[in-house]
Amino acid sequence: MNESRPQLFGMLAGLFLAAGLVFSAMLGTAAWVKIKNSQFITVKGSARKNIQSDLAIWRGNFVVEGESLLEAQHKIQANHTIVEKFMGDSGITNFNFTPIYIEEVRAMQKSADGWSQQRTTGYRLSQTVRVQSTDVSRLESLDSTPLVEQGVLFTTEPAQFIYTSVGDMKIEMLAEATKNARARAEQIANNGGSGIAQLHDADMGVFQITPLHSNDTSGEGMSDTSSREKTITAVVTATFLLK
């Protein structure tokens, strides 16, 4: 009995030693994984810039009606002349007219035998004038009231404002967003006692072109055409190697 007790103590000591070695190995592995994972830092960088639209598109539509097609055609031609003169008087030369759209006006009428049926009672003709110009200020302030005062049933759509150099701007913005990401990564790394080496990889986010001072965003990106002044925002997710 006395001889077996030292053997038991020896076995227990061996088990504790083995467990300690396993635990030490686990700690070492965890530390190695932590060090390995900390070799990289991933941050988001962004760049914003205000831009001015350099192209505007403006559309207006006018409509006439007549009991006969010939009467309606005479009316639309007269309106066409008035609209054309209005454009010239407004200093606009780069405009064009779409083909005339013809629509029958139909209504229920009773026949001589008392039956009701649809009959053509007239014709409605419409035409659209489209203006595309780099003179954005002129189109932004264009007022079609004089046409209405001359008896033209004229309606307009909201003007579209476009920045035509957005492709080149995107390249510039991506570079600025990447610089911003690097600056953020350096600040975080310096606070942790490390430094930043080379860029490992970068993912470009969607571009947001929004009205000035707007905070709207979209997962698919935005491309505003409703405002003359806009803000373009680029986002880059960059991963850097630590040193």
ABEGO torsion letter per residue (X at the ends): XAAAAAAAAAAAAAAAAAAAAAAAAAAAAAAAAAAAAAABBBBBBBBBBBBBBABBBBBBBBBBBBABAAAAAAAAAAAAAAAAAAAAAAGBABBBBBBBBBBBBBBBBBBAAGBBBBBBAEBBBBBBBBBBBABAAAAAABBAAAAAAAGBBBBBBBBBBBBAAAAAAAAAAAAAAAAAAAAAAAAAAAAAGBBBBBBABBBBBBBBBBBBGBABBBAAEBBBAABABBBBBBBBBBBBBBX
